[in-house]
């Protein structure tokens, strides 16, 4: 397995040992012991303590898997149940460090591979360009609300994934259902009458449009919502142009759901 470079290790240690938003000293000791990493310098500052422990572990084992395990166990959302407000700031700091390693941490605490950033200015420039282009396109505000952090991290695939999640969330908000994916779409847009109708359903063409919209939703969910179960998909390359087009599609879906009516049921 590849190893982290010294600057990468320093960045990771800085993020995890952040004075205000990082781990406490006792938490560092607990997590080092839990992951089998020797606490080489427990009396040093948090950042240096973590860096020295990581560097010694990596040098002795010639791989980074124990450091990866430390990140995964530390960023398990269940550990933040009593202090949920601490998770996102810590994840954001860590993702800035991991960006240069070709890794990122999602909101469920899982690490996945992504395109490595080469400079801070490059990552910032890409995020600003995408945000500007999306504003010009008139992307639905509910889409942007769900992917703001991913845009800042310049992670196009994950940004699209989060935007697609916003569609399911809106459908649940409008219907009160708790389903997800294809099951949610079938319950809401199927049936006679459906729970939500995107037109009057008076003609065969309109009924076909309703079915087509349901199929579009299921296809979109299948393409993006389910890909985290397949490593090859998670690692796929998402270009800026593809991301913009897909944001436009998700915005169209949002607008049709906003305008959908709830036919009366007898």
Secondary structure as GFF3:
##gff-version 3
##sequence-region A 1 266
A	DSSP	alpha_helix	6	16	.	.	.	ID=ss1
A	DSSP	alpha_helix	25	34	.	.	.	ID=ss2
A	DSSP	alpha_helix	46	61	.	.	.	ID=ss3
A	DSSP	alpha_helix	65	74	.	.	.	ID=ss4
A	DSSP	three_ten_helix	77	80	.	.	.	ID=ss5
A	DSSP	alpha_helix	85	98	.	.	.	ID=ss6
A	DSSP	three_ten_helix	99	101	.	.	.	ID=ss7
A	DSSP	beta_strand	103	105	.	.	.	ID=ss8
A	DSSP	beta_strand	111	113	.	.	.	ID=ss9
A	DSSP	alpha_helix	120	137	.	.	.	ID=ss10
A	DSSP	alpha_helix	141	152	.	.	.	ID=ss11
A	DSSP	alpha_helix	156	175	.	.	.	ID=ss12
A	DSSP	alpha_helix	181	189	.	.	.	ID=ss13
A	DSSP	alpha_helix	204	220	.	.	.	ID=ss14
A	DSSP	pi_helix	221	225	.	.	.	ID=ss15
A	DSSP	three_ten_helix	227	229	.	.	.	ID=ss16
A	DSSP	alpha_helix	231	234	.	.	.	ID=ss17
A	DSSP	alpha_helix	240	259	.	.	.	ID=ss18
###
